Each structure stands twice: as C-alpha cells, then as structure tokens.
Amino acid sequence: MSRPLRAEIRLSALQHNLQQARNAAPSSKVIAVIKANAYGHGMQLVAHALNEADAFAVASIEEAINLREAGVHQSIILLEGFFDTDDLLLLQAYSLEPVIHSLHQLEMLEQTSLTYAFDVWLKIDTGMHRLGFSPMECKSVYERLKECDAVETIHAMTHFSSADDQESLTTPYQISLFKKTIEEAGITSTVSLANSAGILGFPDSHADWIRPGIMLYGASPFVDTDIESLSLQPAMNLVSELISVRDVMRGESVGYGGEWICPETMPVGVIACGYGDGYPRHAAEGTPVLVNGQRVPLIGRVSMDMIAVDLRGCDAKVGDRVLLWGDELPADEVAQHAETIAYELFCNIAPRVPRIEIK
Ligand SMILES: Cc1ncc(COP(=O)(O)O)c(C=O)c1O
C-alpha cells in the first residue's frame, strides 16, 4: 500500500468557483490564472476542469507549452512575457500572448524579423511597482508597439497591490489611474484589471477581462472574509491517515526539540504529512487537524514527513482518515495558524503528493 497522503482535487468545486467569478462579473470574459501548477492543484487537471474559461494565464513559457501540448486551445497569456529573443519563436509556434512590461521586451519586439503577429498585453504600473510601464510612459510605448510587425492587437492590463483589504483606498485609486491612462494613451482594445479580490470586492474593476486565481481554488482573497460568506468551495482536500496511535507518559515530550510536554499520560496520533509534503513547518501548536471529522490540535514541531496530534477525547485508531485542510477545515484557517496565506500552502504541495481527481 502506498503512503496515504494525497491531494484530492474536486473538479465540481473548481467549476462552481469559476461560475461564482462569472456571476460576480457577468459582462467580463474570464482569464483563469493557473500558474505555479494551478496554485499546486495540478495545471493540466485544472485546465481541463475549467475548459469553459475564455483564456488561461501562466508565468512561464514552459507552462504554456505544457498546456498547448495537453490540447488547450484557448488564448494563453504569459504574465511575465518573454525573456529573450529566442522565446519569440516559441510564442509564434505555440500561439502565446505575452505581457509586455519593460523597455527591454519592447526593443526585442522592435528588432525581431518575425512577421507573424501575436496579441500582446501592455502592462501598466498603477501602484504595485513591480512590473509595468509608468502611466507617463504608456502613450509612447503604445505608439511604438503599434509600429511592430510582430504585434497584432494591444490589450492593456494592470494589477492591484492591496485589493485583499476592501477598505483600502489604493484600489479605487489604481482603477481610476488605469482608466485615465488608457484614455490618454488612446488605447481602444480590451483591458483587464481584476484579480479575485477585484472581482468580488471592486465591481468598478471588472472591465473586459477578469483574472481570477485564488478564488477558483476555493480560498478567500480577503484578509477578513471566509469562503462560506463568498459561496466558494474548497477545490483541494489534503487527506492522510493516522499511522501511529499510542499513549505517551505524563511529562514526556513529543517531537523535535522536545518543546511539547504531555500534561498527563495521553494518546498521541502521528499523521503521514510533514513539511517535505508542503505542510507548513511554522504551523503553531494548536493548529486544527480533522481526525474522523473531529478537530484535534497539532502538538510539537512539524517534521519532514509527519506531524503529531493530541488525541485526548478522540476515539481514533491507526488508518483513520485525517483532513489537513479542505472541506470543514478551510486552508485559510490553517494558513493563519502558520502565519501565512492559503496561496502559499497550495503552491508548496510537493511533487511527491499525488493529486487525485475527484469527479
Ligand atoms: C498579474 C496577475 N493577475 C491575476 C492574478 C490572480 O490573483 P489572485 O490569485 O489573487 O486572484 C495574479 C496572481 O498572482 C497575477 O499575478
């Protein structure tokens, strides 16, 4: 029998969450963001489940080629664009749409002898200050892009820095700066602003294309709102089993460093899942784990392949089902105990953990 840890991926939850994005922004087309192996869920599996999406976005050309070779026919947008001139041949061969965020990329487009023209996404930096052209540069960049033989349609986009906080004034400012910039630059083709938080929290940002990521996987894009109130369904159940249950004597410690001391003689369960699988090493004592549907607290430090739980008051034996996160235990809640975010939990799921499709 193989090790019991697995990530069960529920296709109906992915589809439900896509529909929630559509319901929130009914006039927009959807670019499903499936970079980083679809936030750890398995990129090909997710792309096929979300076949109804109008387009996909990834971070690297390798991811995009992988999708094309798996039969994905929709537009594929490269969120970091291309990195050198050789990449342009791949964009042509696989019909990919790069984000153009730097003068370096613009110059490569101007100098290429490629005649095949592809759509590009002009990235405007409205406040994230990560990638993109400043609003002041946009008009001249747009004019230069129009002159490139390798460029067909020029779409425009921006990305929000603080939309996870619905009270923040930064997002309305970014939206108005974006609108002003495209108007002044004379950009007339389609545009995209909204990530998940924009879709659910800032209707003014919907525009022609929305770009949901985290909400598709059933985690909250907001710091203070849970998935139940957003009607999202967890797409991943990280499931394992108890591989040991035994009594540890009062005063004895559990795990590396011996930090957790048993206050009485008590049953301790060991679960096949550790930081080598992507479970957060910084999950604090007390992080909830579901054993047979009952919440029990994590005790001691997270090891590479195992965690230990306090089984007092829980009737459990070796082989019983354990849920690390998913239904009834949102990844957002586990993430809080580890001082991180669900994005990171999902992305960190190790390759050795099988993704099992649940229809
Ligand atoms: C440019 C861009 N658009 C959209 C998204 C999706 O964001 P979220 O997962 O918060 O919906 C990301 C994710 O990082 C991104 O980098």
Ligand as a Chemical Component Dictionary entry (heavy atoms), coordinates in Angstrom:
data_LIG
# 
_chem_comp.id                   LIG 
_chem_comp.type                 NON-POLYMER 
_chem_comp.pdbx_formal_charge   0 
_chem_comp.three_letter_code    LIG 
# 
loop_
_chem_comp_atom.comp_id 
_chem_comp_atom.atom_id 
_chem_comp_atom.alt_atom_id 
_chem_comp_atom.type_symbol 
_chem_comp_atom.charge 
_chem_comp_atom.model_Cartn_x 
_chem_comp_atom.model_Cartn_y 
_chem_comp_atom.model_Cartn_z 
_chem_comp_atom.pdbx_ordinal 
LIG C1 C1 C 0 -0.982 39.542 -12.879 1  
LIG C2 C2 C 0 -1.873 38.665 -12.060 2  
LIG N1 N1 N 0 -3.191 38.631 -12.311 3  
LIG C3 C3 C 0 -4.041 37.880 -11.599 4  
LIG C4 C4 C 0 -3.582 37.084 -10.553 5  
LIG C5 C5 C 0 -4.553 36.275 -9.745  6  
LIG O1 O1 O 0 -4.588 36.777 -8.435  7  
LIG P1 P1 P 0 -5.491 36.087 -7.309  8  
LIG O2 O2 O 0 -4.954 34.725 -7.131  9  
LIG O3 O3 O 0 -5.301 36.939 -6.115  10 
LIG O4 O4 O 0 -6.879 36.074 -7.849  11 
LIG C6 C6 C 0 -2.216 37.078 -10.260 12 
LIG C7 C7 C 0 -1.710 36.272 -9.148  13 
LIG O5 O5 O 0 -0.721 36.492 -8.534  14 
LIG C8 C8 C 0 -1.339 37.887 -11.032 15 
LIG O6 O6 O 0 -0.020 37.918 -10.786 16 
# 
loop_
_chem_comp_bond.comp_id 
_chem_comp_bond.atom_id_1 
_chem_comp_bond.atom_id_2 
_chem_comp_bond.value_order 
_chem_comp_bond.pdbx_ordinal 
LIG C1 C2 SING 1  
LIG C2 N1 SING 2  
LIG C2 C8 DOUB 3  
LIG N1 C3 DOUB 4  
LIG C3 C4 SING 5  
LIG C4 C5 SING 6  
LIG C4 C6 DOUB 7  
LIG C5 O1 SING 8  
LIG O1 P1 SING 9  
LIG P1 O2 DOUB 10 
LIG P1 O3 SING 11 
LIG P1 O4 SING 12 
LIG C6 C7 SING 13 
LIG C6 C8 SING 14 
LIG C7 O5 DOUB 15 
LIG C8 O6 SING 16 
# 
